[in-house]
Amino acid sequence: MAFRPEHELHKRRFSRNLGLGLTLAAFVALVFALTVVKVKRGDPMQGYDNMIQPEAAQPELDE
């Protein structure tokens, strides 16, 4: 049983997928590198969830 020759469409699709995969890998490597640099520099790890003040989050009821 012989394999059929690869169609030209599959070659183009593979090339496109390879380019997209390399771009995605480069983005992941960039995010990882930035994370490592930030951790090694010792910058404070703060999120924006600490901006809510306790008084504003739970208002007191005047009765």
Stockholm file with secondary structure:
# STOCKHOLM 1.0

chainA/1-63         MAFRPEHELHKRRFSRNLGLGLTLAAFVALVFALTVVKVKRGDPMQGYDNMIQPEAAQPELDE
#=GR chainA/1-63 SS CCCCCCCHHHHHHHHHHHHHHHHHHHHHHHHHHHHHHHHHHTCCCCCGGGGSCHHHHSCCCCC
#=GC SS_cons        CCCCCCCHHHHHHHHHHHHHHHHHHHHHHHHHHHHHHHHHHTCCCCCGGGGSCHHHHSCCCCC
//
